[in-house]
Amino acid sequence: MPELPEVETYRRYLEATSLYQTITHVDVEDHKLLTVSYDTLQHALKGNQFTGTRRVGKNLFVLTRTGAVVTMHFGMTGDLAYYRDEEDRPSYARIVFHFNTGFKLAFICPRKFERIGLIEDIDGYLRHKKIAPDALEASTEDLTRVFMKKKASVKPVLLDQSTVAGLGNWIVDEVLFDAAIHPERVANQLSEDEINRLHAAIRKVLTVAIEREAVYRDFPKDFLIHVREWDDSPHSESGGHRLCPRCTTRIEKAYVGGRATYFCPQCQRE
Ligand SMILES: [Zn+2]
């Protein structure tokens, strides 16, 4: 599933390819992929240009010359591709923005969980959807403020997009591992030092993931990601026989807030 690092990679890709070209039309294969009417989208974008981007968590906003903002949600498997010739059109390019330069930007949605919409006001949208500050922009004060109010385990609190936006399941496990905090510690009992470690770990994990363009095999060897199983089905209870990359204790797997969770019982004490 595209997480914050993937969406940041898409954002940079869109900025590098698709700005300041006049949009001639938008092809939409299936109108269910739109959260506005097709006519509204076409009317807002025809003759318009993309001029910039903003990302908050997993939400990508594409700014235009007229002030209208295109929202992109990448769902489970969404992606972008920029191309010119029809034979290079990728599979599942279900929404395609055509530019007067002859180039096109495809919004790829294999499983149709992806969505494109149109809004006028990003901050109003974020408030309405209760989306918190982006995880890379949240300060230690932001974290302290939300943690003070939460008696739940720290892991589901971090996954909640109204706490900080953009932290998915594996990222939260990696962050807690890096900060040496057990996933079931109660959020409002964390010390100032622990919240500082958590804040630093969020920045570190996301920065590494973005630098490596979310290619997980290129992550540092001491990351937990190399020992997690990607089949998170309830059948695989063992957690494998995988060892902590920092202390060689056997990694444990548990379900915290209903989500498969990997942690080192030695490095992350309860
Ligand atoms: Zn360990």
Residues whose N, C-alpha, C, O or C-beta is under 5 A from the ligand:
A	BS01	ZN	C244 R246 C247 T248 T249 C264 Q266 C267
